[in-house]
């Protein structure tokens, strides 16, 4: 009886811990590639400054990537500087998602930055192909 009671208490406590924690539903690896021809600087941050990636210099023909967990309301933006040009771009939100339906594997999102603007693709297809321009400088 004691063993059964302790088991029920432990399972009850565990279920409350899981239900009250901000668990991610799935994970994303985001890639930002520089096709500008010069170095660019990007500052990536989540909603309300959460998960701040800081300033990152992305050298010509290089990429910057990071992994994050997605839950309701997840949002990431990038502030980009290329010489005297500046742009603020929503990189991940309810309108820009790369979820393919499989919560058990890491989803991948791809951004390509070039002189024409900021291009997005879910599958890292050959440019320009299926890439969508989402913002300009």
N, C-alpha and C positions, 0 to 999 in steps of 0.2 A: 504494500500500500504506500509506504513512504517513497519508494522508487518511482511509482506511477505519479504520485503527487508532485515530486520534484521535476519529473519529465514534463508534466503539464505546465508548471510554473516557468520552466526554461523555454518551452515552445511559445508560451504567451509573451514572455519578455522579448524573445527574438522577433516575433511578429510585430510587436510595437516598435522595436528599433528599426526594422526594415521599412515599415510604413511611414515613420517620421523622418527618415533620412532623405536628403535630396539626391537620390540615385539617378544616374543617367539611364536613359532608355536605350541609347546606342552611342557609338563613338565615330568620330569623323577625323580623317587626316586631311588637312587643307594644304594645298600647294599653291604658291604664288611664284610665277616665273617671270623673269625680266627679259623682254625682247625689245627693249627701247634702244639699245646700242650704247648707252651710258649707264653708270651706276645710278640706282634710285634708292631712296630711303623710305621705309614703311614703318608705321607705328600701328600695331594691331592691339585692340583691346575689346573685351566683352562688354556686355551691358553694364552700365554704372561703373565702368573701370575694372570690372572683374577680369581675372585671368589676363592681365596686361603682359603682352609679349615684349614691350619696350621698343625702342628704335632699332631697326634692323637694316643694314645696308645690303642690298641685293645687287651683286655685281652683274655686269652684262652677261647674258646667257647663263645665269645661275638661277637658283630658286631658294625660297625660304618655305619651310613647312612646320606645322605643329599639329598636335593631336588634342582633341577635346571631347568631353562628354556632352551629349545633347539631352536636354530635358525641356519641358514646356517653357517657352519664352527665350530660348537661347538665341543670342545675337552677337555677332562680331562685326566690327568695322575696321577698315584700314585707312589711315591717313598717309597719302603718298606725296613725296617730293621728288621732282625731277628738274634739276636746275632751278629756274624761277617758277616753274609750274607746280600747282598743288591740286589735289583732289581728295575728297573724302568719299569712300565707297563702302556700302554695306556688303560684306563678304559672305555672311551667313545669317539668314533670318527665316521667317515663315514663308517668304516668297522665293528664297534662294536656298534650295536644299538638294542634297545629292542622295537622299535615302532611296534605296532600291528594294526595300521590303524585307531585308535580311538583318534582323537586329543582332545576330550572332557573329557578324564580321564587321570589321572596320570599313566604313563608307569612305569614299575618296571624292574630293571636290578639287577642281583645277581652275586657276585664274592665270591668264596671260596678260601681261602689261606691255603694250607697245605704243608707239607714237600716236596711233589712232584712238587709243583708249584702253578700256579694261574689258577683257573677254572672259566668259565663263563657259565651262563645259563639265558635264558629269563623268565623261568617259576618257578624257585626255586624248581625244581624237586628233587626227592630223588637221592643222590649222590651214584654211579657215573652216572648211567643212561644216560641222555641226556647232561650232562655237557661236555664242551670242554676245554681242557687245552690250554691256550693261551700264557703262558710264564712259565719259570722255574727260580729257584733261581740262 
